[in-house]
Amino acid sequence: VKQAQAELERSEARFRDVLMHLPEPVFIRADNRISFVNRAAQELFGLAEGEVLGRSPLEFCHDDSKAQIQARLDATQRDVHAIGELPVAEATVQRPDGTTRVVEVSGAPIAYHGKVAVIIMLRGVSELRRMQTESDLPALSEAIGAINRIASSDREGVNELSNNILKDFALTSKLLK
């Protein structure tokens, strides 16, 4: 029994170590409180580990997201095994300095310290949206404008039109991924 307990503790330590070094924000919710938070989540929340542990995940949600997240927390609290993997949802995290980050939230039930818990994974989408707005969408508009100019001009060659159509297709494909 002692050997099995020691192996379980080593396994949980390895699990925590892997989670701690993941580049994506991850935390574990047990008994409706955060019982583990990795470095990426600490950075996202703008707080040190000791300032996050023991708190409700709702404390890190912007008011616009609290009702949706509360409903998800209530559903998983009632029967975490029946839920299975949580479908991806979008939420807004609010940091102590008032800044916000839009994230995709997903999760799954796990065994943690002999209890049923939920591992929550977050993926930032604010930066992706900013990049698309600032670089890809204006480039797409420019490509569409060039196609329209070329199509209405008799002096432009078919090759230039083809190149712009391919550029437009590549940008559209990139945005839809």
Order of alpha helices (4+ residues) and beta strands (2+ residues): alpha-beta-beta-alpha-alpha-alpha-alpha-beta-beta-beta-alpha-alpha-alpha
